[in-house]
Amino acid sequence: MKKKISKLPFRGTAEQERQLHEVIGKYKSDPSRLMTVMQEAQEIYGYLPIEVQQMIADGMNVPLEKVYGVATFYAQFALSPKGVYNVSVCLGTACYVKGAGDLFNKISEKLGIGADECTEDGRFSLTACRCIGACGLAPVLTVNNDVYGRLTVDDVDGILAKYND
């Protein structure tokens, strides 16, 4: 699955940039530490927008294409921010055959975002996962650490309303 690049404007702070330059400074003489820098950058920013990738490329003296290639190859890296509430719908086999695709589509419609996107207000993000190990509760979704199972599309409004305070 291709990762989506965020459509939201980058909102990094001077403090985050200072922290990133500190991390780069520790490792810039060793290009083999690129992933370490990227992991720490993601901890600082929560994701790796193109602006952060460019700072890493410049600081580590590697091509931007290399940073982008690593960011898109490894599942641990996100190119879009996560919302305060990350809604993750399990699309594993058990969940999918019991209607998880319809759940995902309903949530996408309600929030106005697609997979790996974040609402403009930063409140919700939406992801699909392959299996969370709760097949007996299929179909399942999580909102951060809250697990919801045996769902129908009629449950979506009530679940999202819990997080719209």
mmCIF file of the C-alpha atoms, coordinates in Angstrom:
data_MODEL
# 
_entry.id   MODEL 
# 
loop_
_atom_site.group_PDB 
_atom_site.id 
_atom_site.type_symbol 
_atom_site.label_atom_id 
_atom_site.label_alt_id 
_atom_site.label_comp_id 
_atom_site.label_asym_id 
_atom_site.label_entity_id 
_atom_site.label_seq_id 
_atom_site.pdbx_PDB_ins_code 
_atom_site.Cartn_x 
_atom_site.Cartn_y 
_atom_site.Cartn_z 
_atom_site.occupancy 
_atom_site.B_iso_or_equiv 
_atom_site.pdbx_formal_charge 
_atom_site.auth_seq_id 
_atom_site.auth_comp_id 
_atom_site.auth_asym_id 
_atom_site.auth_atom_id 
_atom_site.pdbx_PDB_model_num 
ATOM 1   C CA . MET A 1 1   ? 0.000   0.000   0.000  1.00 0.00 ? 1   MET A CA 1 
ATOM 2   C CA . LYS A 1 2   ? 1.404   3.380   -1.009 1.00 0.00 ? 2   LYS A CA 1 
ATOM 3   C CA . LYS A 1 3   ? 1.817   5.913   1.791  1.00 0.00 ? 3   LYS A CA 1 
ATOM 4   C CA . LYS A 1 4   ? -0.064  9.168   1.440  1.00 0.00 ? 4   LYS A CA 1 
ATOM 5   C CA . ILE A 1 5   ? 1.667   12.466  1.877  1.00 0.00 ? 5   ILE A CA 1 
ATOM 6   C CA . SER A 1 6   ? -0.101  14.913  4.149  1.00 0.00 ? 6   SER A CA 1 
ATOM 7   C CA . LYS A 1 7   ? -2.126  17.684  2.541  1.00 0.00 ? 7   LYS A CA 1 
ATOM 8   C CA . LEU A 1 8   ? -2.028  19.667  5.783  1.00 0.00 ? 8   LEU A CA 1 
ATOM 9   C CA . PRO A 1 9   ? 0.433   22.558  6.062  1.00 0.00 ? 9   PRO A CA 1 
ATOM 10  C CA . PHE A 1 10  ? 3.610   21.844  8.041  1.00 0.00 ? 10  PHE A CA 1 
ATOM 11  C CA . ARG A 1 11  ? 3.448   23.399  11.495 1.00 0.00 ? 11  ARG A CA 1 
ATOM 12  C CA . GLY A 1 12  ? 6.839   22.674  13.019 1.00 0.00 ? 12  GLY A CA 1 
ATOM 13  C CA . THR A 1 13  ? 8.085   24.837  15.873 1.00 0.00 ? 13  THR A CA 1 
ATOM 14  C CA . ALA A 1 14  ? 11.475  26.425  16.423 1.00 0.00 ? 14  ALA A CA 1 
ATOM 15  C CA . GLU A 1 15  ? 11.957  24.122  19.414 1.00 0.00 ? 15  GLU A CA 1 
ATOM 16  C CA . GLN A 1 16  ? 11.302  21.030  17.298 1.00 0.00 ? 16  GLN A CA 1 
ATOM 17  C CA . GLU A 1 17  ? 13.758  22.281  14.690 1.00 0.00 ? 17  GLU A CA 1 
ATOM 18  C CA . ARG A 1 18  ? 16.377  22.886  17.387 1.00 0.00 ? 18  ARG A CA 1 
ATOM 19  C CA . GLN A 1 19  ? 15.886  19.330  18.682 1.00 0.00 ? 19  GLN A CA 1 
ATOM 20  C CA . LEU A 1 20  ? 16.186  17.904  15.177 1.00 0.00 ? 20  LEU A CA 1 
ATOM 21  C CA . HIS A 1 21  ? 19.408  19.820  14.478 1.00 0.00 ? 21  HIS A CA 1 
ATOM 22  C CA . GLU A 1 22  ? 20.784  18.486  17.771 1.00 0.00 ? 22  GLU A CA 1 
ATOM 23  C CA . VAL A 1 23  ? 19.988  14.914  16.696 1.00 0.00 ? 23  VAL A CA 1 
ATOM 24  C CA . ILE A 1 24  ? 21.497  15.467  13.251 1.00 0.00 ? 24  ILE A CA 1 
ATOM 25  C CA . GLY A 1 25  ? 24.584  16.959  14.865 1.00 0.00 ? 25  GLY A CA 1 
ATOM 26  C CA . LYS A 1 26  ? 25.135  13.751  16.847 1.00 0.00 ? 26  LYS A CA 1 
ATOM 27  C CA . TYR A 1 27  ? 25.074  11.530  13.765 1.00 0.00 ? 27  TYR A CA 1 
ATOM 28  C CA . LYS A 1 28  ? 25.950  13.649  10.718 1.00 0.00 ? 28  LYS A CA 1 
ATOM 29  C CA . SER A 1 29  ? 29.430  12.177  10.391 1.00 0.00 ? 29  SER A CA 1 
ATOM 30  C CA . ASP A 1 30  ? 27.977  8.659   10.037 1.00 0.00 ? 30  ASP A CA 1 
ATOM 31  C CA . PRO A 1 31  ? 25.511  8.305   7.133  1.00 0.00 ? 31  PRO A CA 1 
ATOM 32  C CA . SER A 1 32  ? 24.746  4.738   8.275  1.00 0.00 ? 32  SER A CA 1 
ATOM 33  C CA . ARG A 1 33  ? 22.768  6.344   11.135 1.00 0.00 ? 33  ARG A CA 1 
ATOM 34  C CA . LEU A 1 34  ? 20.175  7.822   8.764  1.00 0.00 ? 34  LEU A CA 1 
ATOM 35  C CA . MET A 1 35  ? 17.382  5.592   10.113 1.00 0.00 ? 35  MET A CA 1 
ATOM 36  C CA . THR A 1 36  ? 18.277  6.542   13.687 1.00 0.00 ? 36  THR A CA 1 
ATOM 37  C CA . VAL A 1 37  ? 17.976  10.225  12.779 1.00 0.00 ? 37  VAL A CA 1 
ATOM 38  C CA . MET A 1 38  ? 14.668  9.587   11.008 1.00 0.00 ? 38  MET A CA 1 
ATOM 39  C CA . GLN A 1 39  ? 13.297  7.644   13.998 1.00 0.00 ? 39  GLN A CA 1 
ATOM 40  C CA . GLU A 1 40  ? 14.257  10.429  16.384 1.00 0.00 ? 40  GLU A CA 1 
ATOM 41  C CA . ALA A 1 41  ? 12.833  13.045  14.009 1.00 0.00 ? 41  ALA A CA 1 
ATOM 42  C CA . GLN A 1 42  ? 9.536   11.180  13.963 1.00 0.00 ? 42  GLN A CA 1 
ATOM 43  C CA . GLU A 1 43  ? 9.527   11.158  17.772 1.00 0.00 ? 43  GLU A CA 1 
ATOM 44  C CA . ILE A 1 44  ? 10.015  14.930  17.723 1.00 0.00 ? 44  ILE A CA 1 
ATOM 45  C CA . TYR A 1 45  ? 7.412   15.755  15.046 1.00 0.00 ? 45  TYR A CA 1 
ATOM 46  C CA . GLY A 1 46  ? 5.097   12.724  15.203 1.00 0.00 ? 46  GLY A CA 1 
ATOM 47  C CA . TYR A 1 47  ? 5.605   12.109  11.474 1.00 0.00 ? 47  TYR A CA 1 
ATOM 48  C CA . LEU A 1 48  ? 8.066   12.913  8.670  1.00 0.00 ? 48  LEU A CA 1 
ATOM 49  C CA . PRO A 1 49  ? 6.732   15.703  6.456  1.00 0.00 ? 49  PRO A CA 1 
ATOM 50  C CA . ILE A 1 50  ? 8.801   16.629  3.412  1.00 0.00 ? 50  ILE A CA 1 
ATOM 51  C CA . GLU A 1 51  ? 10.170  19.698  5.229  1.00 0.00 ? 51  GLU A CA 1 
ATOM 52  C CA . VAL A 1 52  ? 11.662  17.468  7.947  1.00 0.00 ? 52  VAL A CA 1 
ATOM 53  C CA . GLN A 1 53  ? 12.965  15.015  5.358  1.00 0.00 ? 53  GLN A CA 1 
ATOM 54  C CA . GLN A 1 54  ? 14.721  17.924  3.629  1.00 0.00 ? 54  GLN A CA 1 
ATOM 55  C CA . MET A 1 55  ? 16.333  19.057  6.897  1.00 0.00 ? 55  MET A CA 1 
ATOM 56  C CA . ILE A 1 56  ? 17.540  15.501  7.498  1.00 0.00 ? 56  ILE A CA 1 
ATOM 57  C CA . ALA A 1 57  ? 18.886  15.184  3.940  1.00 0.00 ? 57  ALA A CA 1 
ATOM 58  C CA . ASP A 1 58  ? 20.721  18.508  4.181  1.00 0.00 ? 58  ASP A CA 1 
ATOM 59  C CA . GLY A 1 59  ? 22.082  17.804  7.653  1.00 0.00 ? 59  GLY A CA 1 
ATOM 60  C CA . MET A 1 60  ? 23.192  14.234  6.917  1.00 0.00 ? 60  MET A CA 1 
ATOM 61  C CA . ASN A 1 61  ? 24.507  15.211  3.463  1.00 0.00 ? 61  ASN A CA 1 
ATOM 62  C CA . VAL A 1 62  ? 22.429  12.575  1.683  1.00 0.00 ? 62  VAL A CA 1 
ATOM 63  C CA . PRO A 1 63  ? 20.021  13.041  -1.229 1.00 0.00 ? 63  PRO A CA 1 
ATOM 64  C CA . LEU A 1 64  ? 16.414  13.824  -0.328 1.00 0.00 ? 64  LEU A CA 1 
ATOM 65  C CA . GLU A 1 65  ? 15.435  10.855  -2.517 1.00 0.00 ? 65  GLU A CA 1 
ATOM 66  C CA . LYS A 1 66  ? 17.268  8.514   -0.152 1.00 0.00 ? 66  LYS A CA 1 
ATOM 67  C CA . VAL A 1 67  ? 15.467  9.897   2.907  1.00 0.00 ? 67  VAL A CA 1 
ATOM 68  C CA . TYR A 1 68  ? 12.126  9.692   1.102  1.00 0.00 ? 68  TYR A CA 1 
ATOM 69  C CA . GLY A 1 69  ? 12.907  6.158   -0.062 1.00 0.00 ? 69  GLY A CA 1 
ATOM 70  C CA . VAL A 1 70  ? 13.570  5.003   3.494  1.00 0.00 ? 70  VAL A CA 1 
ATOM 71  C CA . ALA A 1 71  ? 10.479  6.821   4.795  1.00 0.00 ? 71  ALA A CA 1 
ATOM 72  C CA . THR A 1 72  ? 8.220   5.175   2.231  1.00 0.00 ? 72  THR A CA 1 
ATOM 73  C CA . PHE A 1 73  ? 9.793   1.705   2.443  1.00 0.00 ? 73  PHE A CA 1 
ATOM 74  C CA . TYR A 1 74  ? 9.573   1.131   6.194  1.00 0.00 ? 74  TYR A CA 1 
ATOM 75  C CA . ALA A 1 75  ? 6.120   0.883   7.795  1.00 0.00 ? 75  ALA A CA 1 
ATOM 76  C CA . GLN A 1 76  ? 7.362   2.535   11.004 1.00 0.00 ? 76  GLN A CA 1 
ATOM 77  C CA . PHE A 1 77  ? 7.558   5.917   9.292  1.00 0.00 ? 77  PHE A CA 1 
ATOM 78  C CA . ALA A 1 78  ? 4.482   8.108   8.738  1.00 0.00 ? 78  ALA A CA 1 
ATOM 79  C CA . LEU A 1 79  ? 4.256   10.857  6.121  1.00 0.00 ? 79  LEU A CA 1 
ATOM 80  C CA . SER A 1 80  ? 1.050   12.277  7.592  1.00 0.00 ? 80  SER A CA 1 
ATOM 81  C CA . PRO A 1 81  ? 0.360   13.469  11.118 1.00 0.00 ? 81  PRO A CA 1 
ATOM 82  C CA . LYS A 1 82  ? -1.779  11.421  13.473 1.00 0.00 ? 82  LYS A CA 1 
ATOM 83  C CA . GLY A 1 83  ? -4.807  13.083  14.969 1.00 0.00 ? 83  GLY A CA 1 
ATOM 84  C CA . VAL A 1 84  ? -5.461  13.402  18.663 1.00 0.00 ? 84  VAL A CA 1 
ATOM 85  C CA . TYR A 1 85  ? -7.709  10.395  18.067 1.00 0.00 ? 85  TYR A CA 1 
ATOM 86  C CA . ASN A 1 86  ? -6.336  7.799   15.667 1.00 0.00 ? 86  ASN A CA 1 
ATOM 87  C CA . VAL A 1 87  ? -9.133  5.601   14.346 1.00 0.00 ? 87  VAL A CA 1 
ATOM 88  C CA . SER A 1 88  ? -7.762  2.306   13.067 1.00 0.00 ? 88  SER A CA 1 
ATOM 89  C CA . VAL A 1 89  ? -10.055 -0.169  11.334 1.00 0.00 ? 89  VAL A CA 1 
ATOM 90  C CA . CYS A 1 90  ? -8.929  -3.782  11.146 1.00 0.00 ? 90  CYS A CA 1 
ATOM 91  C CA . LEU A 1 91  ? -9.141  -5.019  7.574  1.00 0.00 ? 91  LEU A CA 1 
ATOM 92  C CA . GLY A 1 92  ? -7.813  -8.500  8.311  1.00 0.00 ? 92  GLY A CA 1 
ATOM 93  C CA . THR A 1 93  ? -9.733  -11.427 6.830  1.00 0.00 ? 93  THR A CA 1 
ATOM 94  C CA . ALA A 1 94  ? -12.104 -12.085 9.747  1.00 0.00 ? 94  ALA A CA 1 
ATOM 95  C CA . CYS A 1 95  ? -12.991 -8.413  10.109 1.00 0.00 ? 95  CYS A CA 1 
ATOM 96  C CA . TYR A 1 96  ? -13.214 -7.781  6.391  1.00 0.00 ? 96  TYR A CA 1 
ATOM 97  C CA . VAL A 1 97  ? -15.678 -10.601 5.708  1.00 0.00 ? 97  VAL A CA 1 
ATOM 98  C CA . LYS A 1 98  ? -17.857 -9.280  8.539  1.00 0.00 ? 98  LYS A CA 1 
ATOM 99  C CA . GLY A 1 99  ? -18.110 -5.766  7.106  1.00 0.00 ? 99  GLY A CA 1 
ATOM 100 C CA . ALA A 1 100 ? -14.961 -3.857  8.139  1.00 0.00 ? 100 ALA A CA 1 
ATOM 101 C CA . GLY A 1 101 ? -14.660 -2.372  4.650  1.00 0.00 ? 101 GLY A CA 1 
ATOM 102 C CA . ASP A 1 102 ? -18.073 -0.772  5.057  1.00 0.00 ? 102 ASP A CA 1 
ATOM 103 C CA . LEU A 1 103 ? -17.047 0.544   8.502  1.00 0.00 ? 103 LEU A CA 1 
ATOM 104 C CA . PHE A 1 104 ? -13.902 2.057   7.052  1.00 0.00 ? 104 PHE A CA 1 
ATOM 105 C CA . ASN A 1 105 ? -15.846 3.712   4.228  1.00 0.00 ? 105 ASN A CA 1 
ATOM 106 C CA . LYS A 1 106 ? -18.455 5.132   6.634  1.00 0.00 ? 106 LYS A CA 1 
ATOM 107 C CA . ILE A 1 107 ? -15.770 6.588   8.920  1.00 0.00 ? 107 ILE A CA 1 
ATOM 108 C CA . SER A 1 108 ? -13.932 8.012   5.926  1.00 0.00 ? 108 SER A CA 1 
ATOM 109 C CA . GLU A 1 109 ? -17.144 9.654   4.749  1.00 0.00 ? 109 GLU A CA 1 
ATOM 110 C CA . LYS A 1 110 ? -18.023 11.018  8.215  1.00 0.00 ? 110 LYS A CA 1 
ATOM 111 C CA . LEU A 1 111 ? -14.557 12.472  8.823  1.00 0.00 ? 111 LEU A CA 1 
ATOM 112 C CA . GLY A 1 112 ? -13.988 13.619  5.249  1.00 0.00 ? 112 GLY A CA 1 
ATOM 113 C CA . ILE A 1 113 ? -10.580 11.926  5.065  1.00 0.00 ? 113 ILE A CA 1 
ATOM 114 C CA . GLY A 1 114 ? -9.110  8.808   3.505  1.00 0.00 ? 114 GLY A CA 1 
ATOM 115 C CA . ALA A 1 115 ? -6.604  6.252   4.696  1.00 0.00 ? 115 ALA A CA 1 
ATOM 116 C CA . ASP A 1 116 ? -3.532  7.701   6.395  1.00 0.00 ? 116 ASP A CA 1 
ATOM 117 C CA . GLU A 1 117 ? -5.002  11.187  6.478  1.00 0.00 ? 117 GLU A CA 1 
ATOM 118 C CA . CYS A 1 118 ? -5.772  13.582  9.295  1.00 0.00 ? 118 CYS A CA 1 
ATOM 119 C CA . THR A 1 119 ? -8.699  15.981  9.637  1.00 0.00 ? 119 THR A CA 1 
ATOM 120 C CA . GLU A 1 120 ? -7.793  19.640  9.145  1.00 0.00 ? 120 GLU A CA 1 
ATOM 121 C CA . ASP A 1 121 ? -8.405  20.373  12.820 1.00 0.00 ? 121 ASP A CA 1 
ATOM 122 C CA . GLY A 1 122 ? -5.960  17.619  13.835 1.00 0.00 ? 122 GLY A CA 1 
ATOM 123 C CA . ARG A 1 123 ? -8.645  15.854  15.849 1.00 0.00 ? 123 ARG A CA 1 
ATOM 124 C CA . PHE A 1 124 ? -8.947  12.555  13.934 1.00 0.00 ? 124 PHE A CA 1 
ATOM 125 C CA . SER A 1 125 ? -6.753  10.426  11.729 1.00 0.00 ? 125 SER A CA 1 
ATOM 126 C CA . LEU A 1 126 ? -7.779  7.255   9.950  1.00 0.00 ? 126 LEU A CA 1 
ATOM 127 C CA . THR A 1 127 ? -5.708  4.168   9.309  1.00 0.00 ? 127 THR A CA 1 
ATOM 128 C CA . ALA A 1 128 ? -6.328  0.609   8.214  1.00 0.00 ? 128 ALA A CA 1 
ATOM 129 C CA . CYS A 1 129 ? -4.510  -2.250  9.867  1.00 0.00 ? 129 CYS A CA 1 
ATOM 130 C CA . ARG A 1 130 ? -4.231  -5.893  8.895  1.00 0.00 ? 130 ARG A CA 1 
ATOM 131 C CA . CYS A 1 131 ? -5.021  -7.650  12.194 1.00 0.00 ? 131 CYS A CA 1 
ATOM 132 C CA . ILE A 1 132 ? -5.173  -6.640  15.831 1.00 0.00 ? 132 ILE A CA 1 
ATOM 133 C CA . GLY A 1 133 ? -5.742  -10.164 17.124 1.00 0.00 ? 133 GLY A CA 1 
ATOM 134 C CA . ALA A 1 134 ? -9.357  -9.714  18.173 1.00 0.00 ? 134 ALA A CA 1 
ATOM 135 C CA . CYS A 1 135 ? -10.894 -11.870 15.443 1.00 0.00 ? 135 CYS A CA 1 
ATOM 136 C CA . GLY A 1 136 ? -13.618 -13.150 17.784 1.00 0.00 ? 136 GLY A CA 1 
ATOM 137 C CA . LEU A 1 137 ? -14.920 -9.571  18.012 1.00 0.00 ? 137 LEU A CA 1 
ATOM 138 C CA . ALA A 1 138 ? -14.903 -8.952  14.255 1.00 0.00 ? 138 ALA A CA 1 
ATOM 139 C CA . PRO A 1 139 ? -15.284 -6.423  12.832 1.00 0.00 ? 139 PRO A CA 1 
ATOM 140 C CA . VAL A 1 140 ? -13.059 -4.363  15.121 1.00 0.00 ? 140 VAL A CA 1 
ATOM 141 C CA . LEU A 1 141 ? -11.770 -0.824  15.239 1.00 0.00 ? 141 LEU A CA 1 
ATOM 142 C CA . THR A 1 142 ? -9.675  1.063   17.742 1.00 0.00 ? 142 THR A CA 1 
ATOM 143 C CA . VAL A 1 143 ? -9.618  4.702   18.725 1.00 0.00 ? 143 VAL A CA 1 
ATOM 144 C CA . ASN A 1 144 ? -6.212  5.155   20.306 1.00 0.00 ? 144 ASN A CA 1 
ATOM 145 C CA . ASN A 1 145 ? -6.258  2.390   22.955 1.00 0.00 ? 145 ASN A CA 1 
ATOM 146 C CA . ASP A 1 146 ? -10.038 1.881   23.048 1.00 0.00 ? 146 ASP A CA 1 
ATOM 147 C CA . VAL A 1 147 ? -11.223 -1.282  21.261 1.00 0.00 ? 147 VAL A CA 1 
ATOM 148 C CA . TYR A 1 148 ? -14.684 -1.612  19.720 1.00 0.00 ? 148 TYR A CA 1 
ATOM 149 C CA . GLY A 1 149 ? -15.947 -4.914  18.359 1.00 0.00 ? 149 GLY A CA 1 
ATOM 150 C CA . ARG A 1 150 ? -18.929 -6.650  16.766 1.00 0.00 ? 150 ARG A CA 1 
ATOM 151 C CA . LEU A 1 151 ? -19.714 -3.417  14.945 1.00 0.00 ? 151 LEU A CA 1 
ATOM 152 C CA . THR A 1 152 ? -22.047 -2.332  12.201 1.00 0.00 ? 152 THR A CA 1 
ATOM 153 C CA . VAL A 1 153 ? -21.986 0.922   10.247 1.00 0.00 ? 153 VAL A CA 1 
ATOM 154 C CA . ASP A 1 154 ? -24.814 2.109   12.523 1.00 0.00 ? 154 ASP A CA 1 
ATOM 155 C CA . ASP A 1 155 ? -22.318 2.155   15.434 1.00 0.00 ? 155 ASP A CA 1 
ATOM 156 C CA . VAL A 1 156 ? -19.945 4.632   13.769 1.00 0.00 ? 156 VAL A CA 1 
ATOM 157 C CA . ASP A 1 157 ? -21.753 7.868   14.698 1.00 0.00 ? 157 ASP A CA 1 
ATOM 158 C CA . GLY A 1 158 ? -21.961 6.909   18.378 1.00 0.00 ? 158 GLY A CA 1 
ATOM 159 C CA . ILE A 1 159 ? -18.297 5.927   18.566 1.00 0.00 ? 159 ILE A CA 1 
ATOM 160 C CA . LEU A 1 160 ? -17.065 9.129   16.902 1.00 0.00 ? 160 LEU A CA 1 
ATOM 161 C CA . ALA A 1 161 ? -19.378 11.230  19.093 1.00 0.00 ? 161 ALA A CA 1 
ATOM 162 C CA . LYS A 1 162 ? -17.526 9.983   22.202 1.00 0.00 ? 162 LYS A CA 1 
ATOM 163 C CA . TYR A 1 163 ? -14.412 11.791  20.953 1.00 0.00 ? 163 TYR A CA 1 
ATOM 164 C CA . ASN A 1 164 ? -16.064 15.015  19.793 1.00 0.00 ? 164 ASN A CA 1 
ATOM 165 C CA . ASP A 1 165 ? -16.259 16.730  23.149 1.00 0.00 ? 165 ASP A CA 1 
# 
